[in-house]
Amino acid sequence: MARILFVRSTPYDEDLNGYNVQGAGIAKACVRLGHDCDYLNFHKTREETVDLCEENGHKARVIFTKRIRLFRTGLNFDVLKDAFLSRYDIVICREYNQLMTHLIAKRHPNTSMYSGPYYNMFMVPFFSGIYDALFTKKLDRELKGKFVKSELAKEYLEQKGYTDLVDLGVGLDTTRFEHVECTESTAKLADYMRENRCILYVGTLSERKNIPLVLGCFRRVLERHPDVKLVLVGKSEQTLKNKLLGKKNESYFEDLMRDVPENVRASILHVERVDNPQLKFIYPLAKAFVLPSLLEIFGMVLLEALYFGAPTVTSWHGGSSTLMRDERYGQVIRAFDPDRWADAVCRYLENPGYAAEVSENGKRLIAESFTWDTIMKKMLDCIANGGRETA
């Protein structure tokens, strides 16, 4: 049994009840594997400890601690004291570009890193080069294990000079979907999808998610299959232009829809919100799931869609670079060409055998290799093996 500390030092407050709290999933997985785990979560004002779960005498907790914000990194110097760090056998820090990763690694001999970005997501561009020059060699030497969330993240950090990187991917917290009853609103959406052949998109409606490509792809699919419907699940976000103009949040999607022909618009159903656990009733009903994001560190909806058997078409990003390395698990389209995306969707519509095969392969892949229990077992085995993958 080990005492594990998982550190999230980014200076952005996190809601434990929100979507995709990876630290909570990791901490609960550690408990199921027979360890105690504290999830250290930096917060602007919060200073308290919250119990997450307890199983067979092992406990997971979230420790909220106040932080100082320096640009896009969080700092808390009390965390660096031996009286705190010496409680733990293993420390795992989120992200290579957080100063606390270096500061903790200097003080705790068994510190590892788990990093996701494959582009400069968090750092001020000018500071990024300085940080790399100051800390890359030190971190590469200090860290016991260097884990990344995708093949793209691995390539990105290797270019900076990091060595012995292990691509673990990201885990799905499947316990979120257990003991969930279908709500009335979800049942209505499920009935609609059973009655129609539906393409599904789940996520925010924003520029980064490339919604114009979804709409362009759908228009072309309709030309070949006029009965097909498009279901969009997610809230519209503002563009910077619309925000400056004082427009409401929905303005981005409304602006896009003005250019959509009426016959296409009539075949689109927009549902602003479906609670995450309720999506277990929605994904399996999709004839195709599309995720054409311009950038995606991993894409938890991709994990979910595969886990629940939705035949997927996605762009090349963090998640797809690790999960979908061949067409057994779905189709990756590297070009943002609506004709090519429409061809990929129609491949599922016109070849049910291939769609069923992809569906079963995706479900098996996530269940066997990309739950948090599987990810954390592999990570802890690597740490025990000096930071290198075990045979």
N, C-alpha and C positions, 0 to 999 in steps of 0.2 A: 504494500500500500504506500502510495506517495502523496505528499501534500503539494498541490499544484496551484500556481497563481497564473491567471490569464489576464493580461493587461490591455485595456483599451484606453489610450492616452490622448486620442484625438479630441480637440476642444469643441466638440459639438454634442450637446446633450442628447441622451438616448432614452426613449420611452420603453421600459421593459415590456409593456403590453402592446407595443407596436409590432409591425411586420418585420420579419427577418432579423431577429436579435441573435446574431451568430454566437456571441459570447455565452448567452444563456443555453443554447443548444450544446455548445462545447462543454460547459460546466456540468450539465445533466448527464452527458455521455461519459464524462470522467467518473461520475458517481456509479453509473451502471457498470463501469469497468473495474470498480473496486477501489477508487481513490477519493480523497477529499479535494474539492476544488473551490477556490474563491475567484470570482470574476471582478476585477478591479476596474471600476468605471468612472472616468473623470467627468465631473459635472460642475456647472457654474456656481450653484448654491447648495446642492444637496450633500449632506454628510451623515450617512447612516448605513447600516448593514441589513440586508433583506434576505431571508431564507428562500431558496429556490426549491429544493427538494432534499429528501433524505431516504436512503435505501440501504438496507443491510448494514446499518451503522455508519455509513458514509454520507457526507453532507455537501451540498453545493449552496454557495451564498453569493450574493452580489454586494460588493463593498463600494458604495458611492463615496467619492472623496472630492473635495473642492480642488480646482485647478487654476493655475495662472495661464493665461493665453498669450503666446508669443507667435504672432502671425498665425499660421495654421497648425501649430503644435501646442500640446498641453504640457504643463509642468506641475509637479508637486514634489517638493524636496523632502517632505516627511517620509514619503514612500521609499526614499533611498537609504533611510537609516537601517542599520544592521538589526535593530530591535524588531523591525517589520519584515525585512527580507529574509532573515534567518529562520522564520517560521516555515519556509517553503523549501521543498526539495527540488522543485522544477519551476522555473518561471518562463512563460511564453508571452512575448510582446507582439502586439499588432503593428505591422508596417515598418519597413526599413527607414522611412523618412520622418519618423517621430523621434525627437531628441531623447525621450525617456527610454527608448530601446537601447541607445548607446549608454546612457547614464546607468541604467539598471545592469546592463551586461558588464560594465566595469566593476560592479559591486557584488554581483551574484555569479558564482562560478558555473552554474548550470542554467544559463539563459538561452532561449531559442527565439526565433523570429518567425512570424506567420504573416506574409505580405501579399497583397492583392493587386495593386495598380500595375498596369503595363504602359502607362503614360504618366506624365506629370500632372496628377490629379489634385494634390493637396498643397504643393509648395509654390511660393512666389517664384516665378521663373528665374529672376536674378539670384535668389538664394539657393536654388536647386543645385547649380554648379558648384557653389561654394561648399554646400553641405556634402556633396559627393566627394569633393577634394579633401575635406577635413575628416570624414568619418568612414568612407567605404572600406579602406584597408583595415582600420581599427575594428569595425563591426565584423568584417569577414573573419578576422582573427579571434575576436572575443566570443562570438556566438557558438553555442554547442550544436545547434541545429538551425538550418536555414530553409524554411518551408515557404512555398508559394501556392497561390490558388489556381494558377493556370499555366499552360505552356507558354502563353504570351508574356506573362509576368516573369517566368523563368528566363526567357530570352532577353527581356528588358534589363533584368538585374545582372545577367551574365555580361551584357555589354558595358555595365558600369564597373565590373571587376569582381563580382561576387562569385564564389566557387562552391561546389558541392551542394547545389540547390536541389531540393526535392519537390516535385510537383504533386501535391496531395489533392488538388481540387477543393471543392467546398461540399459540406455535408448538408443533407436535408433532415430537419427535425420532424420525423414522421409522427412523433407523439402528438403534434398539433392537430392531426387529422383523426385521432382516435376518439371514440365515444362522442361523435358529432352527429346531431340530428339535423336533417334538412329543414330549413326554414321555409315559410310560405313563399317569400319572394324568390328564393333560390329554386323552389319547386316549379314556379311559373316559368323561370328562365330555362330550366331543364326540360320542361314540356315543350317549349318553343324549339329547343335544339333537337329534341327527338322527332318533332314533326317536320323538321327541315334539315337539309344538308348544310352545315354551318362551318365557316372558317372562323377561328377564334383568335383574338388578340387580348392579352392581359397585361396591364401596366399603365403608367401615366401616359396621357396623350400630350407629348411634348416634342420639341425639335430633335432632341437627342435620340428619341425612340423612333424617329423616321416615319411618322404617321402618313405623310404624303405617299410614301412607297406602298404602305398597306392599302391605301385607297386606289392607287394606280394599278396595283396588282389585282385588286378585287374587280375593277372595271373590266379588265381583260379576261378574268375568269368568267364573269357574267356573259361575255360574248360567246363563250363555249358551253357554259352550263347556266342557263337563265334562271334555274330554280334555286341556286345556291344563295345563302344569306351570309352576311358578315356580322359577327357579334364582337363589339368592342367593350371590354370591361376595364374601366379606369377613369380617373378624373382628369379633366383638361388642365394643363398648366399654362401660365402666361408666357409669352415671349417678352424679352426685355422692352421691345418697342411698345407693346400693348400695356405693359406695366407702367411705363413712363407716361402713357396717355391716360392712365387711370381706368383702363377697362377691367371688367370682371374676369375671374379665372377662366371661365368657359369660353372666353373670346377667341382663344387660339383654335379650338376645334370648330367653333362656329364660323370663323374666317375660312378655314379649309373647306367646310361643307358648302359654302356659297358657290364654289367652283365645281361641285359634283352634280352631274345631271340628275334630274328628278327621278328617273327610272332606277338609277343606281342608289340614290338616297333612300328610296322606298324599301330597298333590300338590306339596309344597315340598321342594326339595333345597338344603341349605345346604352350601357348600364353603368352608371357612375361608380357604384360601389358594390362589391360582393366581399363579405368578410373572408379573410384568407382560408380558414378551415372549411368554409362552404365550397371552395373551389374543387374539392374532391368529387363533388357531384356534377361539376361542369366540364372539367378537362376530358373525361372519358367520352363525352358526347361530341367532341370536335372531330370533324372529318380531316381538318388540318389546323395546326397551331402555327402562327407566324410571329417571328421576333426579329425585325430588321434593324435593330439598334445600330447607330453609328459607332457608339462606344459602350461597353458593358464590362465592368470588372469581372463579373461572373454571370449574373442573371439568374436569380433564384427561381423566377418563373420557368426558366428552361429546365431546371431540376424537377420542378413540380409537374410540368407538362410531360416529361419523359416518364416520371414515376407513375403517373396516372394514365399513361398509354396514349397520349395525343400524338399523332404523326406530325413531326415538326419540320418547319423550314425556318432557318435562321441565318443571320449574317455571321461573319467571322469575327469573333470577339473572345474575351477571356473564357467564358463557359464552354462555347462550342469548340475552342482549340483543345480542350481537355476531354470533353465528353463525346464529341462527335467527329472522330478521326476517320471514319468511313461511313458509307451509306447504310450500314446495318442499323444505325441508331437514328437516322434522319438525314435531311439534306441541308448542306451548308452552301449558300450562294455568296460568293465573295464580291460580286458586282451588284450595285444598287440599280438594277435594270428591271423594271416592272414586268417586262415580257418574260425574262428568265424566271422571276418569282412566280408568275402565273403558270408557267410550264411545270414548275416544281409542285405547286398546289394541285394542278390538274393530274399530275402523275399519281397522287393519292386517290383523287376522285375517280380516275379511270382504271386504276389497278388496285382493287380492294385487297388482293393477296399480298402485294408489297406493303400496303398500309398496315395490314394486320401483323405482318412479320416485323416491321419497324416498331409497332406498338409493343409487342411482346419483348423485343430486344431491349427497348428503352426501359420498360418496367424492371426487367431483370438487372440491367446495368446499375440503376440507382439503388435498388434494394440490396444488391450484393456489394457494391463498391463505394457508394456515395451517400451513406447515412453518416451522422456525426459519430456514431459508435465505431464504424469502420475507419473513418478518417483519424479519429483520436487514437485508436489502437495502433494504427500505422505510424502516427507521429511519435507516440511514446516509445514504440519499438525502435524507431530510428534514433531517438535521443539516447536510449539505453545502448545503442550500437555506435555511439560516438557521432551521431548526426548523419549517418549514412544509411541508405536503404538496406533493409535486410533481404536476404535471398528469398 
